[in-house]
Amino acid sequence: MSRIRVVCFALVVILLLASVVTVAAPVDPASPLIPLQMRVLENGMRVIVKEIPSYPIATVNVWVDTGAKDDPVGHSGLAHFFEHLTFKGTETRPRGQIAYEVESLGGYLNAMTSLDFTSYYIVVPSNHVHQAMEIQADALLNSLYEQDEIDRERTVIHEEIRLRIDSPQTHLVDMAIEHLFAGTVYSKNVIGSEEELAFVNREQVVDFHTKYYVPNNMVLVVTGNVKAEDIFAQAEELYGAMAPKPIAYHEHIVIPQLDSIVHLKEERPIQQSYVFIGHPAPGSTTPEAAALTMAGVILGGGRSSRLYQRLIEEEQIVTNVSATYNGFADIGVFGISVQLDPENLDRLTQVVGEELARLQDEPVTAAELERARAMARSSLAFSTESSTNVAMYLGQMEIYGGVMSAVNQGALLEQITAEDIQRVVQTYLQPDAYIHSEISPVGR
């Protein structure tokens, strides 16, 4: 399964570790992620372990700091294509054997690709964690990437591309991001295009693996009823012989500046209009990310939010509305998503503009701020409710700059003030400068 997964809130505290440690101060003492342990192997691979003795399920999760933004020119979607091929067979495990072995252990496997990263995970009963680690390492290091498998999987991806385009909500966001970040690596479509994937061959796939799937570009996270020392020892055994290689990182991307409203529109044989209003924003590793997250909750997070109250409860002109901040490594997007009758589009634009201006002019109320904090705490709680959620959260935060940002996220959000929210709205959410992408009924 592939989907864009993005961090909703992050502030980086860089963690540099060269040996086994229990994460120490400065930390949020109330964080449910404490204690956790981390080791950096000599070849640069980071290994993070969160022991959860009460949880009988283990998650083995490998992150690669490579995603769609690293797709070669002319081959958009290659990182995602590569992800599809990784569990298809090795020299010792023919096609279908990897999935069969994992299922025989009572587990399952999956993977995902985003603009910034690729993630692979296997979930099994904790007593099978070592088998899961061996199976995953075999797939990541020894997959054959045979040409007939590539050709077979290409058909699957072509269908995914068509399904993604057919989804108005998903296609709207893709449209907006492509134009919002035009000229940068973030304008790439994660899933790619049929035209550019048509001639992908084994040589290109192997070259991609050789270039990016190196230990100093990878993070292993293991969570559940496991022993950290055992995990570290096996990680060294499985991955320690890998040779590190230089990674060519992209230059930092500057946040695009809009000075007007940019309209993008498609027509389809549908009954309602779908609208995505996108503002360029800073990346998830910035202090502003947490404040923008809180602004999203206040503006369009849940039934008590300002846009929900005005557009659904009071004026009854939309059927669905939400507002969220989504951050990438360097830049981000603050988006407002709406579904409505096309005759109400002008009024929608007016109300959204009024609410953005209100957020700029007036600090949010104490009650709104407390509600936003409560929803943020709830979201963090869901991020730690299972071994899989914990692994995914820790791994993504480590990729985005440091696992300590996950540990301290709750304390960070509690410190956001009404003035912080007002300041980021004034800086990034201009009522008259954004991307307006729209899919509407034919002729409307």
ZAGUVO-171780 format. One line per 3 residues: for each residue x, y, z of C-alpha. Coordinates in nm, 2 decimals. Layout:
<recs>
X/Y/Z | ... $
</recs>
This chain:
<recs>
0.00/0.00/0.00 | 0.14/0.34/-0.09 | 0.02/0.68/0.03 $
0.15/1.01/0.12 | 0.20/1.01/0.48 | 0.30/1.35/0.63 $
0.39/1.47/0.98 | 0.13/1.70/1.12 | 0.36/1.85/1.39 $
0.73/1.86/1.44 | 1.01/2.06/1.60 | 1.35/1.92/1.57 $
1.59/1.85/1.85 | 1.88/1.68/1.69 | 1.99/1.35/1.86 $
2.35/1.25/1.79 | 2.43/0.91/1.94 | 2.72/0.68/1.88 $
2.65/0.41/2.13 | 2.36/0.25/2.31 | 2.20/0.50/2.54 $
1.87/0.55/2.71 | 1.73/0.88/2.57 | 1.82/1.14/2.84 $
1.74/1.51/2.91 | 1.62/1.73/2.78 | 1.30/1.53/2.75 $
0.93/1.57/2.83 | 0.90/1.35/3.15 | 0.54/1.29/3.07 $
0.60/1.15/2.73 | 0.47/0.79/2.68 | 0.77/0.73/2.45 $
1.02/0.73/2.74 | 1.23/0.53/2.78 | 1.35/0.44/2.44 $
1.69/0.33/2.32 | 1.90/0.41/2.01 | 2.22/0.29/1.86 $
2.40/0.42/1.55 | 2.60/0.14/1.38 | 2.95/0.21/1.26 $
2.82/0.22/0.90 | 2.57/0.50/1.00 | 2.25/0.30/1.02 $
2.03/0.42/1.30 | 1.85/0.16/1.52 | 1.57/0.27/1.76 $
1.40/0.03/2.00 | 1.10/0.10/2.22 | 1.04/-0.18/2.46 $
0.66/-0.22/2.54 | 0.65/-0.53/2.76 | 0.28/-0.52/2.80 $
0.22/-0.53/2.42 | 0.25/-0.88/2.26 | 0.29/-0.75/1.91 $
0.62/-0.64/1.76 | 0.67/-0.41/1.46 | 0.99/-0.42/1.26 $
1.00/-0.09/1.06 | 1.27/0.02/0.82 | 1.28/0.38/0.69 $
1.48/0.49/0.39 | 1.54/0.87/0.36 | 1.45/0.86/-0.01 $
1.12/0.92/-0.17 | 0.95/1.06/-0.48 | 1.16/1.38/-0.46 $
1.46/1.16/-0.55 | 1.30/1.02/-0.86 | 1.53/1.06/-1.16 $
1.42/1.31/-1.43 | 1.19/1.14/-1.67 | 1.11/0.86/-1.43 $
0.85/1.00/-1.19 | 0.72/0.74/-0.96 | 1.04/0.53/-0.95 $
1.07/0.53/-0.57 | 0.71/0.41/-0.54 | 0.77/0.15/-0.81 $
1.08/0.03/-0.62 | 0.88/-0.01/-0.30 | 0.63/-0.24/-0.48 $
0.92/-0.47/-0.60 | 1.10/-0.51/-0.27 | 0.90/-0.80/-0.12 $
0.87/-0.99/-0.45 | 1.15/-1.24/-0.41 | 1.52/-1.30/-0.32 $
1.77/-1.58/-0.41 | 1.65/-1.78/-0.11 | 1.28/-1.68/-0.11 $
1.10/-1.71/-0.45 | 0.80/-1.50/-0.55 | 0.53/-1.52/-0.29 $
0.75/-1.68/-0.02 | 0.81/-1.37/0.18 | 0.44/-1.29/0.23 $
0.38/-1.66/0.30 | 0.64/-1.68/0.57 | 0.52/-1.36/0.74 $
0.16/-1.48/0.74 | 0.27/-1.82/0.87 | 0.41/-1.63/1.17 $
0.07/-1.48/1.23 | 0.18/-1.14/1.09 | 0.15/-0.91/0.79 $
0.37/-0.68/0.59 | 0.32/-0.35/0.41 | 0.51/-0.05/0.28 $
0.45/0.31/0.18 | 0.62/0.59/-0.02 | 0.60/0.96/0.03 $
0.77/1.26/-0.12 | 1.05/1.24/0.14 | 1.08/0.88/0.24 $
1.00/0.51/0.19 | 0.90/0.28/0.48 | 0.87/-0.10/0.51 $
0.71/-0.28/0.80 | 0.64/-0.63/0.93 | 0.40/-0.68/1.22 $
0.42/-1.01/1.41 | 0.36/-1.16/1.75 | 0.66/-1.04/1.96 $
0.81/-1.39/2.00 | 0.86/-1.39/1.62 | 1.04/-1.06/1.60 $
1.38/-1.21/1.51 | 1.23/-1.40/1.22 | 1.06/-1.09/1.10 $
1.39/-0.89/1.11 | 1.57/-1.16/0.91 | 1.29/-1.17/0.65 $
1.29/-0.80/0.61 | 1.66/-0.76/0.58 | 1.67/-1.03/0.31 $
1.41/-0.84/0.11 | 1.58/-0.51/0.15 | 1.93/-0.63/0.08 $
1.88/-0.93/-0.16 | 1.57/-0.87/-0.37 | 1.62/-0.99/-0.73 $
1.41/-0.72/-0.91 | 1.36/-0.95/-1.20 | 1.23/-0.80/-1.53 $
0.92/-1.01/-1.55 | 0.83/-0.90/-1.20 | 0.88/-0.54/-1.29 $
0.66/-0.58/-1.60 | 0.39/-0.75/-1.39 | 0.39/-0.49/-1.12 $
0.38/-0.20/-1.37 | 0.03/-0.31/-1.45 | -0.07/-0.29/-1.08 $
0.08/0.06/-1.05 | -0.10/0.18/-1.37 | -0.42/0.08/-1.20 $
-0.32/0.27/-0.88 | -0.25/0.58/-1.09 | -0.60/0.56/-1.25 $
-0.76/0.52/-0.91 | -0.57/0.81/-0.77 | -0.68/1.04/-1.05 $
-1.04/0.91/-1.02 | -1.05/1.03/-0.65 | -1.15/1.40/-0.65 $
-1.01/1.46/-0.30 | -0.68/1.30/-0.37 | -0.64/1.45/-0.72 $
-0.72/1.80/-0.59 | -0.43/1.78/-0.35 | -0.19/1.65/-0.62 $
-0.30/1.93/-0.85 | -0.24/2.19/-0.58 | 0.10/2.06/-0.47 $
0.22/2.03/-0.83 | 0.15/2.40/-0.90 | 0.23/2.53/-0.55 $
0.58/2.38/-0.55 | 0.65/2.40/-0.92 | 1.02/2.41/-1.00 $
1.11/2.21/-0.69 | 1.15/1.84/-0.62 | 0.82/1.86/-0.42 $
0.62/1.92/-0.73 | 0.67/1.55/-0.82 | 0.38/1.31/-0.80 $
0.46/1.02/-0.57 | 0.28/0.76/-0.78 | 0.42/0.89/-1.11 $
0.27/0.87/-1.45 | 0.20/0.58/-1.69 | 0.41/0.75/-1.96 $
0.73/0.78/-1.75 | 0.70/0.44/-1.59 | 0.63/0.26/-1.92 $
0.99/0.18/-1.98 | 1.14/0.13/-1.64 | 1.38/-0.17/-1.65 $
1.58/-0.38/-1.41 | 1.90/-0.18/-1.46 | 1.73/0.14/-1.34 $
1.58/-0.03/-1.05 | 1.91/-0.19/-0.94 | 2.08/0.15/-0.98 $
1.82/0.31/-0.76 | 1.88/0.05/-0.49 | 2.26/0.09/-0.51 $
2.24/0.46/-0.48 | 1.99/0.51/-0.20 | 1.95/0.19/0.00 $
2.27/0.23/0.20 | 2.30/0.21/0.58 | 2.37/0.58/0.64 $
2.04/0.66/0.46 | 1.83/0.41/0.67 | 1.66/0.38/1.01 $
1.54/0.06/1.17 | 1.27/0.09/1.44 | 1.16/-0.21/1.64 $
0.88/-0.18/1.90 | 0.68/-0.42/2.12 | 0.76/-0.68/2.38 $
1.12/-0.71/2.28 | 1.47/-0.67/2.44 | 1.67/-0.38/2.31 $
2.01/-0.55/2.34 | 1.88/-0.85/2.14 | 1.75/-0.62/1.86 $
2.08/-0.42/1.85 | 2.28/-0.74/1.83 | 2.07/-0.88/1.54 $
2.07/-0.54/1.36 | 2.45/-0.55/1.36 | 2.45/-0.91/1.23 $
2.20/-0.83/0.95 | 2.31/-0.48/0.84 | 2.66/-0.43/0.99 $
2.84/-0.55/0.68 | 2.67/-0.29/0.46 | 2.91/-0.02/0.33 $
2.81/0.34/0.38 | 2.81/0.57/0.07 | 2.79/0.94/0.02 $
2.43/1.06/-0.03 | 2.37/1.36/-0.26 | 2.11/1.56/-0.07 $
1.90/1.82/-0.23 | 1.95/2.19/-0.16 | 1.72/2.34/0.09 $
1.39/2.45/-0.07 | 1.27/2.80/-0.01 | 0.90/2.85/0.07 $
0.72/2.97/-0.25 | 0.57/3.32/-0.23 | 0.23/3.38/-0.38 $
0.10/3.73/-0.45 | -0.25/3.64/-0.58 | -0.50/3.36/-0.59 $
-0.41/3.09/-0.84 | -0.72/2.90/-0.98 | -0.70/2.54/-1.10 $
-1.01/2.38/-1.23 | -1.13/2.05/-1.37 | -1.48/1.94/-1.47 $
-1.62/1.59/-1.42 | -1.96/1.42/-1.44 | -2.02/1.46/-1.06 $
-2.29/1.62/-0.85 | -2.09/1.84/-0.61 | -1.78/2.05/-0.62 $
-1.46/1.96/-0.44 | -1.23/2.24/-0.34 | -0.88/2.25/-0.19 $
-0.73/2.58/-0.08 | -0.36/2.55/-0.03 | -0.11/2.79/0.13 $
0.27/2.74/0.11 | 0.41/2.68/0.46 | 0.74/2.60/0.63 $
0.85/2.24/0.67 | 0.78/2.00/0.96 | 1.12/2.06/1.12 $
1.05/2.43/1.19 | 0.91/2.59/1.51 | 0.61/2.73/1.31 $
0.49/2.38/1.23 | 0.33/2.32/1.57 | 0.16/2.66/1.57 $
0.02/2.59/1.22 | -0.11/2.26/1.34 | -0.30/2.43/1.62 $
-0.43/2.69/1.37 | -0.57/2.40/1.16 | -0.75/2.26/1.46 $
-0.91/2.60/1.54 | -1.00/2.68/1.18 | -1.12/2.34/1.06 $
-1.06/2.06/1.30 | -1.39/1.90/1.42 | -1.74/2.02/1.48 $
-1.64/2.30/1.71 | -1.40/2.46/1.46 | -1.47/2.80/1.31 $
-1.53/2.69/0.96 | -1.75/2.40/1.06 | -1.97/2.62/1.27 $
-2.00/2.89/1.00 | -2.02/2.68/0.68 | -2.22/2.38/0.81 $
-2.40/2.47/1.13 | -2.49/2.84/1.05 | -2.51/2.88/0.68 $
-2.54/2.52/0.57 | -2.36/2.57/0.24 | -2.11/2.29/0.25 $
-2.13/1.92/0.33 | -1.78/1.87/0.46 | -1.49/2.10/0.56 $
-1.15/2.05/0.72 | -0.83/2.24/0.77 | -0.48/2.08/0.83 $
-0.12/2.16/0.82 | 0.10/1.90/0.64 | 0.47/1.92/0.66 $
0.75/1.78/0.44 | 1.12/1.79/0.52 | 1.18/2.15/0.38 $
0.84/2.30/0.31 | 0.48/2.23/0.38 | 0.12/2.32/0.29 $
-0.17/2.44/0.50 | -0.48/2.31/0.33 | -0.86/2.37/0.36 $
-1.07/2.10/0.20 | -1.44/2.15/0.12 | -1.72/1.96/-0.05 $
-2.02/2.17/-0.16 | -2.28/2.26/-0.42 | -2.11/2.47/-0.69 $
-2.36/2.75/-0.65 | -2.20/2.83/-0.31 | -1.84/2.87/-0.43 $
-1.84/3.24/-0.41 | -1.98/3.24/-0.06 | -1.72/2.98/0.05 $
-1.44/3.20/-0.07 | -1.58/3.50/0.12 | -1.62/3.31/0.45 $
-1.28/3.15/0.43 | -1.13/3.49/0.37 | -1.31/3.64/0.66 $
-1.20/3.37/0.90 | -0.84/3.39/0.79 | -0.85/3.77/0.84 $
-1.01/3.72/1.18 | -0.73/3.48/1.29 | -0.48/3.74/1.18 $
-0.65/4.03/1.36 | -0.75/3.87/1.68 | -0.58/3.62/1.91 $
-0.78/3.30/1.95 | -0.97/3.26/2.27 | -0.85/3.07/2.58 $
-1.13/2.81/2.52 | -1.02/2.76/2.16 | -0.66/2.72/2.26 $
-0.74/2.46/2.52 | -0.96/2.27/2.28 | -0.67/2.27/2.02 $
-0.43/2.14/2.28 | -0.67/1.87/2.39 | -0.71/1.75/2.02 $
-0.33/1.76/1.98 | -0.29/1.55/2.29 | -0.55/1.31/2.16 $
-0.37/1.28/1.83 | -0.04/1.21/2.01 | -0.21/0.94/2.21 $
-0.33/0.77/1.90 | 0.03/0.78/1.78 | 0.14/0.57/2.07 $
-0.16/0.33/2.11 | 0.01/0.03/1.95 | 0.36/-0.10/1.86 $
0.30/-0.02/1.49 | 0.18/0.34/1.56 | 0.48/0.40/1.79 $
0.73/0.26/1.53 | 0.58/0.46/1.25 | 0.58/0.78/1.46 $
0.94/0.74/1.59 | 1.07/0.65/1.25 | 0.92/0.93/1.06 $
1.03/1.18/1.32 | 1.38/1.05/1.31 | 1.38/1.09/0.93 $
1.26/1.44/0.97 | 1.54/1.54/1.20 | 1.55/1.36/1.53 $
1.36/1.11/1.73 | 1.37/1.35/2.03 | 1.11/1.57/1.85 $
0.86/1.28/1.89 | 0.94/1.25/2.26 | 0.90/1.62/2.32 $
0.60/1.69/2.09 | 0.34/1.69/2.37 | 0.53/1.95/2.57 $
0.60/2.16/2.26 | 0.23/2.18/2.17 | 0.13/2.27/2.53 $
0.37/2.57/2.50 | 0.20/2.72/2.19 | 0.03/3.04/2.27 $
-0.25/3.24/2.11 | 0.02/3.49/2.00 | 0.22/3.21/1.83 $
-0.09/3.11/1.63 | -0.17/3.47/1.53 | 0.19/3.52/1.42 $
0.20/3.22/1.19 | -0.14/3.30/1.04 | -0.02/3.65/0.96 $
0.30/3.52/0.81 | 0.17/3.23/0.60 | -0.21/3.23/0.56 $
-0.29/3.52/0.34 | -0.66/3.56/0.26 | -0.58/3.68/-0.10 $
-0.28/3.46/-0.19 | -0.32/3.09/-0.22 | -0.39/2.80/-0.46 $
-0.76/2.73/-0.53 | -0.79/2.39/-0.69 | -1.14/2.27/-0.78 $
-1.32/1.98/-0.94 | -1.67/2.07/-1.03 | -1.97/1.92/-1.22 $
-1.95/1.97/-1.60 | -2.07/2.32/-1.69 | -2.08/2.45/-1.34 $
</recs>
